[in-house]
Amino acid sequence: MYKGNKIAIGIPCFNEAIALPEVLEGISVFFPEAEVYVFDNNSSDNTFQVAQEYISSSTLSPSNLVSKKTGSLIPKLWGGVFKVRAKGKGNVVTQFFSIIEADIYVIVDGDATYDLASLRKMVDILLSKRLDMVVGRRVEVGVDLENKVYRRGHRFGNKVITNAIAYVFDQKASNRIFQDMLSGYRVFSRRYVKSFPSLSQGFEIETQLNVHALQLKMRCEELPTPYFKRPSGSQSKLSTYRDGIKIAWTIFKIYSTEKPFLFYSVLSVVFGLVSIFLAIPLFITFINTGSVPRLPTAVLSTGLMIFAFLSLVTGMILQNVTKGRIEVKRLFYLSYPAPHEKQ
């Protein structure tokens, strides 16, 4: 317990046997009050066994594990280790939120790139200001000459998706809550977690976490935190081009679900303009000759105009559905108390 609140830390892992011990050691040093849950997402190395060595759900005596950094004994962390068969970080987050009961939830990647010394400050800010989410905004430590710590491609993708989400929710640059949409270091309130319908399966989960907060107008903040390179020997799972495609697809889905009237109105305009463009020569020919010689073009033009009106009506209907869905989530969110320090 910490200030009367149960703190649960979830660590998604995929082949992190090398980096995970550093993460667990950091938690034991900087936040030993928390319960730690490692979620092994089909790792092919011994990530699961490494996690079990450090974590026990029983009340056994401290472990005999020795820190490679300090040479001292490492206190055993309390929590658990789980296997998640469905591949993807989104599936891990879904399992963490659904099977663990706590007052404050923390997500931190198991790659040892995030600063665990900042965790206590993040939790304190959430409790003192009664926030629902605190995001650790990544700030590089030192100069990344080899472009390996925070790749330029991912930095660019982060800016693209941040600007896209800001536009969807009408956030001006000076008033944006989030500058780092893709950070994997976050602290949540219980009412955030229990109102979050986790539907994402993989990489796009971070974006959905931000969208949920913006949808319900939650109180959130970003805290600059150091961002380190991976431990020697561990490999990044990120791919600039593959993840770029995922970011583009995520933006497409967000526009279609969060702003359906705008999205389908654009489609309606496109269909309508193409239909008119094809119909003008036919109309001129009809005026001059009284016949329509290009029947297939006429059918196509008519079909496109029908699609245009269908898209417009679809957008109007889905806009009302989206509004109702957000209202239901908001009511469920408000059924839980705001985070605070307990006596």
LUMNU-31186 format. One record per residue (C-alpha): residue number from 0; x, y, z. Coordinates in Angstrom, 3 decimals, decimal comma. Layout:
residues N
+-----+----------+----------+----------+
! num !     east !    north !       up !
+-----+----------+----------+----------+
! NUM !        X !        Y !        Z !
...
+-----+----------+----------+----------+
end
This chain:
residues 343
+-----+----------+----------+----------+
! num !     east !    north !       up !
+-----+----------+----------+----------+
!   0 !    0,000 !    0,000 !    0,000 !
!   1 !    1,088 !    3,555 !   -0,706 !
!   2 !   -0,744 !    6,439 !    0,999 !
!   3 !   -3,666 !    4,094 !    1,550 !
!   4 !   -3,822 !    3,007 !   -2,103 !
!   5 !   -2,987 !   -0,354 !   -3,608 !
!   6 !   -0,535 !    0,155 !   -6,470 !
!   7 !   -0,333 !   -2,435 !   -9,268 !
!   8 !    2,441 !   -2,291 !  -11,863 !
!   9 !    1,913 !   -4,188 !  -15,101 !
!  10 !    4,939 !   -5,008 !  -17,255 !
!  11 !    4,244 !   -6,223 !  -20,822 !
!  12 !    7,129 !   -8,382 !  -22,071 !
!  13 !    8,092 !  -10,055 !  -25,312 !
!  14 !   11,575 !  -11,591 !  -25,265 !
!  15 !   12,853 !   -9,294 !  -22,518 !
!  16 !   14,883 !  -11,787 !  -20,463 !
!  17 !   17,945 !   -9,516 !  -20,670 !
!  18 !   16,260 !   -6,197 !  -19,842 !
!  19 !   13,574 !   -7,365 !  -17,400 !
!  20 !   15,860 !   -7,867 !  -14,352 !
!  21 !   16,921 !   -4,214 !  -14,576 !
!  22 !   13,270 !   -3,127 !  -14,582 !
!  23 !   12,397 !   -5,312 !  -11,597 !
!  24 !   15,452 !   -4,172 !   -9,674 !
!  25 !   14,466 !   -0,569 !  -10,335 !
!  26 !   10,968 !   -1,150 !   -8,975 !
!  27 !   12,322 !   -2,855 !   -5,850 !
!  28 !   14,520 !    0,200 !   -5,221 !
!  29 !   12,210 !    3,081 !   -6,169 !
!  30 !    8,736 !    1,703 !   -5,464 !
!  31 !    8,832 !   -1,412 !   -3,242 !
!  32 !    5,279 !   -0,717 !   -1,973 !
!  33 !    3,779 !   -1,787 !   -5,318 !
!  34 !    2,605 !   -5,199 !   -6,436 !
!  35 !    4,274 !   -6,179 !   -9,713 !
!  36 !    2,676 !   -8,265 !  -12,452 !
!  37 !    4,730 !   -9,421 !  -15,429 !
!  38 !    2,797 !  -10,441 !  -18,537 !
!  39 !    4,791 !  -12,679 !  -20,866 !
!  40 !    3,394 !  -12,300 !  -24,382 !
!  41 !    4,547 !  -15,561 !  -26,020 !
!  42 !    8,260 !  -14,968 !  -25,499 !
!  43 !   10,632 !  -17,461 !  -27,089 !
!  44 !   13,383 !  -16,819 !  -24,509 !
!  45 !   13,258 !  -17,402 !  -20,728 !
!  46 !   11,411 !  -14,177 !  -19,847 !
!  47 !    8,783 !  -16,113 !  -17,880 !
!  48 !   11,377 !  -17,921 !  -15,757 !
!  49 !   13,323 !  -14,716 !  -15,092 !
!  50 !   10,150 !  -12,994 !  -13,894 !
!  51 !    9,306 !  -15,900 !  -11,598 !
!  52 !   12,720 !  -15,668 !   -9,939 !
!  53 !   12,053 !  -12,065 !   -8,928 !
!  54 !    8,349 !  -12,203 !   -8,107 !
!  55 !    6,420 !  -14,304 !   -5,629 !
!  56 !    2,733 !  -14,166 !   -4,765 !
!  57 !    3,374 !  -15,859 !   -1,410 !
!  58 !    4,787 !  -14,495 !    1,857 !
!  59 !    8,137 !  -16,233 !    1,572 !
!  60 !   11,372 !  -14,714 !    2,810 !
!  61 !   13,312 !  -12,294 !    0,546 !
!  62 !   15,050 !  -13,805 !   -2,451 !
!  63 !   18,749 !  -14,522 !   -2,644 !
!  64 !   19,100 !  -12,733 !   -5,957 !
!  65 !   22,051 !  -10,355 !   -6,100 !
!  66 !   21,938 !   -7,104 !   -8,067 !
!  67 !   24,470 !   -6,992 !  -10,885 !
!  68 !   24,809 !   -3,238 !  -10,344 !
!  69 !   25,192 !   -2,925 !   -6,577 !
!  70 !   26,128 !   -6,446 !   -5,514 !
!  71 !   23,513 !   -6,344 !   -2,755 !
!  72 !   20,530 !   -8,637 !   -2,186 !
!  73 !   17,381 !   -7,721 !   -4,104 !
!  74 !   14,129 !   -7,750 !   -2,077 !
!  75 !   11,522 !  -10,107 !   -3,500 !
!  76 !    8,695 !   -8,296 !   -5,239 !
!  77 !    5,098 !   -9,316 !   -4,555 !
!  78 !    2,689 !   -9,854 !   -7,411 !
!  79 !    2,510 !  -12,475 !  -10,118 !
!  80 !    3,598 !  -13,680 !  -13,558 !
!  81 !    1,098 !  -14,415 !  -16,310 !
!  82 !    1,247 !  -15,741 !  -19,841 !
!  83 !   -0,842 !  -13,973 !  -22,499 !
!  84 !   -1,289 !  -16,162 !  -25,571 !
!  85 !   -2,942 !  -13,550 !  -27,801 !
!  86 !   -0,080 !  -11,626 !  -29,381 !
!  87 !    0,077 !   -7,844 !  -29,029 !
!  88 !    0,550 !   -5,267 !  -26,290 !
!  89 !   -3,124 !   -4,321 !  -26,462 !
!  90 !   -4,065 !   -7,846 !  -25,409 !
!  91 !   -1,646 !   -7,630 !  -22,490 !
!  92 !   -3,136 !   -4,348 !  -21,281 !
!  93 !   -6,623 !   -5,857 !  -21,570 !
!  94 !   -5,595 !   -8,768 !  -19,335 !
!  95 !   -3,883 !   -6,479 !  -16,821 !
!  96 !   -6,914 !   -4,209 !  -16,487 !
!  97 !   -9,377 !   -7,099 !  -16,253 !
!  98 !   -7,753 !   -9,521 !  -13,795 !
!  99 !   -5,936 !   -7,166 !  -11,398 !
! 100 !   -7,784 !   -5,140 !   -8,749 !
! 101 !   -6,035 !   -2,004 !   -7,489 !
! 102 !   -6,534 !    1,697 !   -6,754 !
! 103 !   -3,686 !    2,900 !   -8,963 !
! 104 !   -2,467 !    1,102 !  -12,091 !
! 105 !    0,939 !    1,550 !  -13,716 !
! 106 !    2,118 !    0,343 !  -17,121 !
! 107 !    5,821 !    0,308 !  -17,934 !
! 108 !    7,516 !   -1,627 !  -20,738 !
! 109 !    9,934 !   -4,368 !  -19,791 !
! 110 !   12,752 !   -3,043 !  -21,996 !
! 111 !   14,495 !   -0,934 !  -19,297 !
! 112 !   14,247 !    2,285 !  -21,313 !
! 113 !   12,032 !    4,178 !  -18,852 !
! 114 !   13,146 !    5,960 !  -15,689 !
! 115 !   11,673 !    4,178 !  -12,677 !
! 116 !   13,011 !    6,875 !  -10,363 !
! 117 !   10,224 !    9,091 !  -11,784 !
! 118 !    7,464 !    6,649 !  -10,843 !
! 119 !    6,878 !    7,865 !   -7,291 !
! 120 !    6,575 !   11,445 !   -8,523 !
! 121 !    4,079 !   10,372 !  -11,197 !
! 122 !    1,924 !    8,578 !   -8,622 !
! 123 !    2,140 !   11,527 !   -6,200 !
! 124 !    1,009 !   13,941 !   -8,930 !
! 125 !   -1,938 !   11,713 !   -9,807 !
! 126 !   -3,038 !   11,511 !   -6,160 !
! 127 !   -2,445 !   15,121 !   -5,144 !
! 128 !   -4,136 !   16,609 !   -8,229 !
! 129 !   -6,789 !   13,868 !   -8,452 !
! 130 !   -5,844 !   13,073 !  -12,027 !
! 131 !   -6,927 !   10,056 !  -14,028 !
! 132 !   -3,746 !    9,543 !  -16,056 !
! 133 !   -0,147 !   10,684 !  -15,920 !
! 134 !    2,007 !    9,986 !  -18,990 !
! 135 !    5,788 !    9,811 !  -18,848 !
! 136 !    6,883 !   11,958 !  -21,776 !
! 137 !   10,160 !   10,577 !  -23,140 !
! 138 !   13,190 !   12,856 !  -22,990 !
! 139 !   16,433 !   11,432 !  -24,352 !
! 140 !   19,450 !   11,264 !  -22,061 !
! 141 !   22,570 !   12,312 !  -23,977 !
! 142 !   22,995 !   12,496 !  -27,751 !
! 143 !   21,696 !    9,651 !  -29,901 !
! 144 !   24,227 !    9,775 !  -32,733 !
! 145 !   23,356 !    6,293 !  -33,997 !
! 146 !   19,595 !    6,969 !  -33,995 !
! 147 !   18,956 !    3,891 !  -31,829 !
! 148 !   17,375 !    5,285 !  -28,654 !
! 149 !   14,459 !    7,264 !  -30,078 !
! 150 !   14,491 !    6,729 !  -33,831 !
! 151 !   13,756 !    9,638 !  -36,145 !
! 152 !   11,086 !    7,586 !  -37,927 !
! 153 !    9,243 !    6,898 !  -34,697 !
! 154 !    9,676 !   10,475 !  -33,546 !
! 155 !    8,081 !   11,626 !  -36,813 !
! 156 !    5,267 !    9,089 !  -36,471 !
! 157 !    4,651 !   10,275 !  -32,926 !
! 158 !    4,280 !   13,873 !  -34,127 !
! 159 !    1,949 !   12,845 !  -36,941 !
! 160 !   -0,412 !   10,912 !  -34,704 !
! 161 !   -0,235 !   13,587 !  -31,971 !
! 162 !   -1,274 !   16,272 !  -34,460 !
! 163 !   -3,993 !   14,066 !  -35,920 !
! 164 !   -5,536 !   13,318 !  -32,522 !
! 165 !   -5,260 !   16,967 !  -31,509 !
! 166 !   -7,224 !   17,938 !  -34,624 !
! 167 !   -9,931 !   15,342 !  -33,928 !
! 168 !  -10,465 !   16,721 !  -30,418 !
! 169 !  -10,013 !   20,385 !  -31,377 !
! 170 !   -6,869 !   20,917 !  -29,318 !
! 171 !   -4,701 !   23,899 !  -30,169 !
! 172 !   -0,925 !   23,479 !  -29,940 !
! 173 !   -0,681 !   25,672 !  -26,836 !
! 174 !   -3,377 !   23,710 !  -24,974 !
! 175 !   -2,440 !   20,132 !  -25,815 !
! 176 !   -2,255 !   17,754 !  -22,900 !
! 177 !   -0,265 !   15,101 !  -24,739 !
! 178 !    2,967 !   15,680 !  -26,639 !
! 179 !    4,044 !   12,017 !  -26,551 !
! 180 !    1,103 !    9,898 !  -27,688 !
! 181 !    3,105 !    6,687 !  -27,965 !
! 182 !    4,763 !    6,598 !  -24,558 !
! 183 !    4,544 !    3,215 !  -22,842 !
! 184 !    5,001 !    4,666 !  -19,338 !
! 185 !    1,679 !    5,582 !  -17,678 !
! 186 !   -0,107 !    5,808 !  -14,348 !
! 187 !   -3,913 !    5,421 !  -14,183 !
! 188 !   -6,687 !    5,871 !  -11,672 !
! 189 !   -9,064 !    3,019 !  -10,954 !
! 190 !  -11,970 !    4,824 !  -12,563 !
! 191 !   -9,975 !    5,304 !  -15,749 !
! 192 !   -9,179 !    1,587 !  -15,937 !
! 193 !  -12,697 !    0,376 !  -15,165 !
! 194 !  -14,263 !    2,650 !  -17,787 !
! 195 !  -11,763 !    1,785 !  -20,522 !
! 196 !  -13,180 !   -0,656 !  -23,117 !
! 197 !   -9,883 !   -2,115 !  -24,286 !
! 198 !  -10,448 !   -3,267 !  -27,866 !
! 199 !   -6,969 !   -2,734 !  -29,301 !
! 200 !   -4,776 !   -5,767 !  -29,839 !
! 201 !   -1,321 !   -4,391 !  -30,440 !
! 202 !    0,754 !   -1,326 !  -31,117 !
! 203 !   -2,185 !    1,121 !  -31,249 !
! 204 !   -3,097 !    0,642 !  -27,568 !
! 205 !   -1,203 !    3,800 !  -26,486 !
! 206 !   -3,246 !    5,909 !  -28,896 !
! 207 !   -6,492 !    4,403 !  -27,640 !
! 208 !   -5,490 !    5,187 !  -24,052 !
! 209 !   -5,133 !    8,865 !  -24,976 !
! 210 !   -8,340 !    8,906 !  -27,006 !
! 211 !  -10,309 !    7,502 !  -24,066 !
! 212 !   -9,028 !   10,258 !  -21,789 !
! 213 !   -9,794 !   12,980 !  -24,323 !
! 214 !  -13,243 !   11,565 !  -25,079 !
! 215 !  -14,332 !   11,748 !  -21,445 !
! 216 !  -12,484 !   15,013 !  -20,761 !
! 217 !  -10,444 !   13,424 !  -17,987 !
! 218 !   -7,892 !   15,301 !  -15,934 !
! 219 !   -4,487 !   14,210 !  -17,253 !
! 220 !   -0,908 !   15,440 !  -17,320 !
! 221 !    2,414 !   14,611 !  -18,934 !
! 222 !    5,620 !   14,473 !  -16,918 !
! 223 !    9,012 !   14,650 !  -18,683 !
! 224 !   10,987 !   11,497 !  -17,832 !
! 225 !   14,436 !   10,345 !  -18,977 !
! 226 !   14,471 !    7,828 !  -21,813 !
! 227 !   17,432 !    5,438 !  -21,990 !
! 228 !   18,821 !    3,074 !  -24,569 !
! 229 !   18,194 !   -0,628 !  -24,177 !
! 230 !   20,622 !   -2,786 !  -22,182 !
! 231 !   23,386 !   -4,324 !  -24,253 !
! 232 !   22,233 !   -7,538 !  -25,920 !
! 233 !   18,493 !   -6,817 !  -25,939 !
! 234 !   16,722 !   -6,195 !  -29,235 !
! 235 !   14,021 !   -3,649 !  -30,094 !
! 236 !   10,747 !   -5,037 !  -31,475 !
! 237 !    9,922 !   -1,805 !  -33,323 !
! 238 !    9,941 !   -1,508 !  -37,106 !
! 239 !    9,843 !    1,970 !  -38,655 !
! 240 !    7,928 !    1,041 !  -41,822 !
! 241 !    5,611 !   -1,559 !  -40,319 !
! 242 !    4,775 !    0,703 !  -37,386 !
! 243 !    4,303 !    3,630 !  -39,781 !
! 244 !    1,596 !    1,669 !  -41,580 !
! 245 !   -0,026 !    0,856 !  -38,243 !
! 246 !    0,019 !    4,527 !  -37,255 !
! 247 !   -1,671 !    5,501 !  -40,539 !
! 248 !   -4,323 !    2,801 !  -40,063 !
! 249 !   -4,882 !    3,901 !  -36,454 !
! 250 !   -5,446 !    7,516 !  -37,540 !
! 251 !   -7,909 !    6,306 !  -40,192 !
! 252 !   -9,896 !    4,309 !  -37,623 !
! 253 !   -9,934 !    7,139 !  -35,088 !
! 254 !  -11,329 !    9,614 !  -37,606 !
! 255 !  -14,018 !    7,149 !  -38,689 !
! 256 !  -15,115 !    6,293 !  -35,118 !
! 257 !  -14,623 !    9,572 !  -33,243 !
! 258 !  -15,669 !   12,034 !  -35,963 !
! 259 !  -17,968 !    9,919 !  -38,167 !
! 260 !  -19,974 !   12,849 !  -39,565 !
! 261 !  -16,798 !   14,605 !  -40,724 !
! 262 !  -15,299 !   11,370 !  -42,064 !
! 263 !  -18,353 !   10,269 !  -44,035 !
! 264 !  -19,101 !   13,820 !  -45,187 !
! 265 !  -15,688 !   13,918 !  -46,845 !
! 266 !  -16,469 !   10,618 !  -48,575 !
! 267 !  -19,835 !   12,022 !  -49,611 !
! 268 !  -18,225 !   15,087 !  -51,169 !
! 269 !  -15,670 !   12,950 !  -53,028 !
! 270 !  -18,335 !   10,614 !  -54,428 !
! 271 !  -20,544 !   13,571 !  -55,339 !
! 272 !  -17,822 !   15,485 !  -57,169 !
! 273 !  -16,735 !   12,436 !  -59,186 !
! 274 !  -20,369 !   11,749 !  -60,067 !
! 275 !  -20,884 !   15,326 !  -61,279 !
! 276 !  -17,600 !   15,247 !  -63,215 !
! 277 !  -18,753 !   12,141 !  -65,093 !
! 278 !  -22,286 !   13,450 !  -65,607 !
! 279 !  -21,452 !   16,854 !  -67,156 !
! 280 !  -20,355 !   15,488 !  -70,610 !
! 281 !  -23,380 !   13,182 !  -70,634 !
! 282 !  -25,706 !   16,051 !  -69,862 !
! 283 !  -24,200 !   18,223 !  -72,608 !
! 284 !  -24,538 !   15,358 !  -75,100 !
! 285 !  -28,148 !   14,802 !  -74,047 !
! 286 !  -29,002 !   18,501 !  -74,517 !
! 287 !  -27,466 !   18,524 !  -78,003 !
! 288 !  -28,646 !   15,133 !  -79,311 !
! 289 !  -31,460 !   14,044 !  -77,007 !
! 290 !  -29,755 !   10,688 !  -76,339 !
! 291 !  -27,341 !    9,156 !  -73,817 !
! 292 !  -24,855 !    7,073 !  -75,843 !
! 293 !  -22,585 !    6,133 !  -72,914 !
! 294 !  -25,014 !    4,213 !  -70,725 !
! 295 !  -22,380 !    2,538 !  -68,474 !
! 296 !  -20,959 !    5,963 !  -67,573 !
! 297 !  -24,450 !    7,206 !  -66,772 !
! 298 !  -25,064 !    4,208 !  -64,495 !
! 299 !  -21,726 !    4,759 !  -62,785 !
! 300 !  -22,453 !    8,453 !  -62,245 !
! 301 !  -25,860 !    7,639 !  -60,771 !
! 302 !  -24,379 !    4,986 !  -58,476 !
! 303 !  -21,702 !    7,361 !  -57,182 !
! 304 !  -24,309 !   10,006 !  -56,354 !
! 305 !  -26,322 !    7,391 !  -54,460 !
! 306 !  -23,144 !    6,474 !  -52,540 !
! 307 !  -22,630 !   10,152 !  -51,760 !
! 308 !  -26,062 !   10,477 !  -50,155 !
! 309 !  -25,675 !    7,146 !  -48,327 !
! 310 !  -22,329 !    8,292 !  -46,884 !
! 311 !  -23,873 !   11,536 !  -45,676 !
! 312 !  -26,771 !    9,751 !  -43,958 !
! 313 !  -24,405 !    7,155 !  -42,485 !
! 314 !  -22,267 !    9,903 !  -40,971 !
! 315 !  -25,318 !   11,564 !  -39,406 !
! 316 !  -26,496 !    8,294 !  -37,853 !
! 317 !  -23,062 !    7,256 !  -36,566 !
! 318 !  -22,468 !   10,710 !  -35,075 !
! 319 !  -25,484 !   10,189 !  -32,800 !
! 320 !  -24,370 !    6,642 !  -31,983 !
! 321 !  -20,907 !    7,926 !  -31,027 !
! 322 !  -22,413 !   10,615 !  -28,807 !
! 323 !  -24,545 !    8,025 !  -26,985 !
! 324 !  -21,575 !    5,689 !  -26,564 !
! 325 !  -19,466 !    8,454 !  -24,998 !
! 326 !  -22,291 !    9,422 !  -22,639 !
! 327 !  -22,591 !    5,840 !  -21,381 !
! 328 !  -18,824 !    5,604 !  -20,797 !
! 329 !  -18,876 !    8,958 !  -19,004 !
! 330 !  -21,606 !    7,816 !  -16,619 !
! 331 !  -19,738 !    4,587 !  -15,873 !
! 332 !  -16,525 !    6,550 !  -15,304 !
! 333 !  -18,247 !    8,889 !  -12,843 !
! 334 !  -19,548 !    5,931 !  -10,820 !
! 335 !  -16,034 !    5,520 !   -9,356 !
! 336 !  -14,470 !    8,025 !   -6,916 !
! 337 !  -11,587 !   10,262 !   -7,955 !
! 338 !   -8,106 !    9,126 !   -6,849 !
! 339 !   -6,939 !   10,589 !   -3,551 !
! 340 !   -4,698 !    9,925 !   -0,586 !
! 341 !   -6,452 !    7,650 !    1,909 !
! 342 !   -6,011 !    7,638 !    5,656 !
+-----+----------+----------+----------+
end
